């Protein structure tokens, strides 16, 4: 795992430092994946859903007028709050996406997403506490964006990824579980280049 994490971080830093054209910020609302928790009113916390924030660089590929590389590090978080307990899922995606400008306004991209330290917590005060630590996971991303201006764009993105359970801790007792959950997501994003 340490080798994969070092490789992914190295790819991001190398592409960002080499020919940085523009730093960017991305905010996304996403949905999808397996249900981890559900309230009685039907509100769900899913493995792929909720909010995603990222900072990164867009780097032009030399000798190409339409291709660029987006590299970023982000924070993805989802939660549920109820009167009898809370649940949340946190992870830190590293992404490397090759993007093509198909027109002045439209860009399409595909690449890799490597999620670091996915962790699910569920607490019911005085009753129980559950923590699930997942292995770091590698998936892929497809996205399409529409430029609103030279600095901002909106778009859609799809991430296909699975999380493998590493350790499950229930009320302080640890268990090894060999199971995988779908953490794929579909989302709407806003991107701002500085």
N, C-alpha and C positions, 0 to 999 in steps of 0.2 A: 504493500500500500504506500509506503513512504516513497518508493521509486516512482510510482504513478503520480503522486502528488508533486514531487520535485520536477518531473518531466512536464506536467501540465503548467505549473507555475513558471518554469523556464521558458516554455513556448510563449506564454503571455508576455512575460517581461522582455524577451528577445524581440518579438514583433512590435511591442510598444516603444522600445528604446531606439530601434533601428531607424525608422523613418516616420516619426510621429507627425501626422498631419493635423489632427484635431482631437483633443480630449472630448469625451461625451458623458452624458448622464442619461440613464434609462429608468423609467418607472413603468411597471406593468401590473395589471390585474389579471390573474390566471385562475383557471378552473380545470378539474379533471383528476384522474387517478382514483385509487381505492379509497373508500370511506374509512377514516380512522376513529371518528367520534361523531355522534349525532344527538341533537337535543330533541325533546319530545315534540317540538313544533316543526321538526323536519330539517332544521338548519344543520349542515354538515361541515366537518373539517376533513378535507381530502388530502391525500398524499402529494398531489400536484398543485393544489390551489393556493389562492390568496395573493399576497403582495410580493413583488419582486422589485428591488432597487439595485442599480449597478453603476459603477464608474469604470471608464475604459478609454481606449484610444482607437481612432480609425486611422489606418495606415494605407496609403496608396501603394499598389503594386507597381514597381518600376516598369516602364515601357508599356503601360496599359492605361487607357483613358477611362475604362469603365470598371476595373476591378479594384477592390480594396479588402483589407483584413480588419475585422473588428475584434479586439481582445478586451476582456473585462473581468472584473471580480465583483460579485454581488452578494446580496443578503436576501433570502426568501423566507417569508414568515407567514404562518397562519395560526389562528387561535379561535377558541370557543370559550365563552364565559357563561357559567350557569350558577344558580343559587346553591347547588350542591357540589360544585367543583369546576375546575378549569382544565383545558387541554390546549397544547400548542405544539407546533412543528417548526423547527428552525434548520436551515441549511445554508451553505455558502458556495454558490456556483461560480466556477471559473469557465469562461466561454471563449472560444476561438471560432470566428465565423468568416467565411469568404463571401463577399457581397459583390453583386454585379448591378450596375446602373443600366436598366433596360430602356430608360428614357430620361428626360430631364427631371421628371417627378417620381418615377417608380424605381425601387431597388429591391432585388431578391437576394436572399442569402441562405447558406447552408453551412453547418459546422458542428463542432463538438461542445458538449456541456459536461463538466466534471463537477459533481456535487460533493463538497467536503463536509464531514461531520453532521450528516442528517440525524437529528435527535427529536424524538417525540416524548412529551411529558404529559401526564394526566394526574391530577390530584383531586382528591375528595377529602377535605380536612377532617381528621379524626377517624376516617374510614379506611382509605387506601391511597397508595401512591404507586404509579407505574411509569417507568422510563424505558424506552426502546432506543438503543443505539444501533444505527444502521452502518454498514460498510460504506466507504466512499464509493461513488457510482459514476460510471461514464455513460453518457447518452448522446443523442444528436438533436440538433435544432434546425428547423426550417422557419424562415421569416420573410415577410414582404412588407415594405414600407412605402409611404406616400409623403413626399416633401411638402410641407406647408410653407416653408421659407428656406433660405440657405442654412439656417441654424436648427430648425425643428422639423420633426416628422412624426407621423402616427403610423401604426401598422398592426399586423397580426403575426403571432408566432406560435409554433408548435414545438414542444419538447417531448421526445420519447425516451423514457428512462425508467429503470426498475431499481428498487432499493432492497438489498439483502439484509435481513436482520442479523446483527452481530451478537448483541446481548440484550436480554429482557430482564429488567429488575423490578420485582413486585414486592413492595413493603420491605425493601432492603435485601431481599434474597435474589441472587443472580441465577439466570437460567440461560443455557445455550439453546437457541431455536433455529432450525434450518428452514426458513421460509422467506419468500420474496414477495414484495408488494409492487403494484403498478403505481409509479409516481409521475406518469405522463401528464402533460397539461397543454391547454390551448389558451391563449391570452391576447389581450389588446395592449399595445404599448405606446408610450410617448417618449421620443428621443430628442435630446437637446445637445447640439455641438457647441462648445465654447469657442 
